């Protein structure tokens, strides 16, 4: 967040209700918008975050995130398109995964996608995928 303060445009930080009041006040003094949303399931309530963004006029959200948020978005059915970069490298089983999806352990539990685009980007592949099947209801 520190790199975004003072740059052109608005900066929004979404946090839980217990986030520090003094820190929020200091950020607000620098022009940062603070949005507090409820916590659900050990993280921020994704539907509340998306509803807040929609109320601010955001109709498209790009999430470059870690395995926990990626898994939460996928599990909640809030992914319309998945862009994955695949490098010609192999890592061991202790490497960080693409998405944390506890409980997906058998083929019948899988999440399925359709290819919408595959292209080379340098030495990597860029895979663009769309979820197969009915999508989750839109956040209102």
N, C-alpha and C positions, 0 to 999 in steps of 0.2 A: 504494500500500500504506500510506503514512503516514496517510492519512485513515481507514483501517480499524482501525488500532491503538488499543486502548483502548475500542472500542465494544463493545456487548453481542454475544455470540456468539463463535465461533471464527474466526480468520483463518488461511488456508492459503496459503502461497506455494510454488508448484511451480517448480523450477529444475533446470538441468542439473548434472551431477556436478562441473563446474569452477567453479561459483558460489562467491563468496568465503566462506571459513570464518568470518572475523571478522564480516562482515555478518550471516551466518546466526546466529551466536551472539548478536549484539546483538538481533536480531529475536526470537529464542527467549526471551531475557530479558524481553521485553515480552509474552510469551504467544502469539507467532505460531508456528504449526506450519510446519516446513520439510520439504518432500518433494523428494528428489532422484530424478530419473528419467533414463534414458539419452537421448542425443541421436541422432536418426535423420533423415537427409535435410536437414541444415542447421537443424533445429529440435528441440524436445522430441518424444520418441516419443509420439504421440497415444494409442496403445493403452495404453502404460504410465501415462499421465496418467489415462485413463478407468478403468483397472483400479484405480489408487490411489483415485480418487474412489468407485468401487463398494465397495472394501474399507472405506471410511469411512461407508458407508450412503447415499451419494448415488445416487439412481436417476434423476435428471433434472438435466441441465446446460443452462443457457442461456448462450450465448456471444454477447456484444455485442462484436464484434471488427473488426479491420481486414481488408484484402483478403488478406493473406498467411495468417492463421489460417483465415479463412473458406474460402479456396481449399483449404487442407490438409484441413480437415474434409470439404468436399465431395468432394475427390478420393479420400479414404480411405473414403467411403461411411458416414460417421458422423453424417449429418444425417437426422433423422426428420421434421423440420418446419423450413421456412424462412419467416421473417416479414420482409417487405421493406416499407419505407415509401417511397413514391414521391411526390415533390413535383412540382408543375407548373413545373419549372425545367429549363433545358438548360444543361449545362456543356460546355466544349470537350473535345477528345480527350485532353488532357493531365491531365484531372481524375482523381482516384483512383477506381478501379473498385470494384465490389462484391466481387469475388473474383479472386484471382490464380490462374489456371488455365493454366499454360504447356502448350502442346501441343494445346489445344482450339482448333483453327483452321478446321475444316471441319464442316459440318452433321452428318455421320455420327458425329462425336465428341461431340456435344452431350450435356448432362445435361438430362433431361426431368423435368417436374414436373406435378402435377395441382393445380388450384385447389381449396382447401378452404374459403376464405373471402375475400371482398373487401368492404371497408367504407371509408367516408369517416372520416377523423380530422382535423377542421379542414379545411384546404385540401389535405391529403395523402390518398393512398390507402394503406391497409394491406392488403397481399397476403399471404395465408397459403397456403403451398404444401407439398405432400408429394412426395417423390421418386417418380417413376414407375418401376416395375419392381422386381426383387428388391433388397432392402437387404443391406448387408454383415452378416456374422455379428456377434452381440452379443459384447461384450468379457466375458470370464469371469475 
